[in-house]
Amino acid sequence: MVSNAELDRWNKLIYDLQGTCEGLESFLEREAEDLIDYMPFLEYLDQHIFLCESCGWWCELSEMAITEEVCICDQCYSYQEE
């Protein structure tokens, strides 16, 4: 079971990563090295944000385009449709 303090820490990290194009490993090396290979955190992260395979930005799950091929954000999806 994860403590509320730990969840608060995880949520802050997710908030700080969202909207950036920084690599997860480099971000965690700087901000929370103990979480680099910590599966409960990585699973929690996957439930809140994703890395767009097209533009490389971290986005909220609500911004994910529905596609079978790649995990991309709505904005990149709309560019592909044009």
HELIX and SHEET records of a PDB file:
HELIX    1   1 ASN A    4  LEU A   17  1                                  14    
HELIX    2   2 LEU A   24  GLU A   31  1                                   8    
HELIX    3   3 GLU A   33  LEU A   35  5                                   3    
HELIX    4   4 MET A   39  ASP A   46  1                                   8    
HELIX    5   5 LEU A   61  GLU A   63  5                                   3    
HELIX    6   6 ASP A   74  GLU A   81  1                                   8    
SHEET    1   A 2 ILE A  49  LEU A  51  0                                        
SHEET    2   A 2 TRP A  58  GLU A  60 -1                                        
END                                                                             
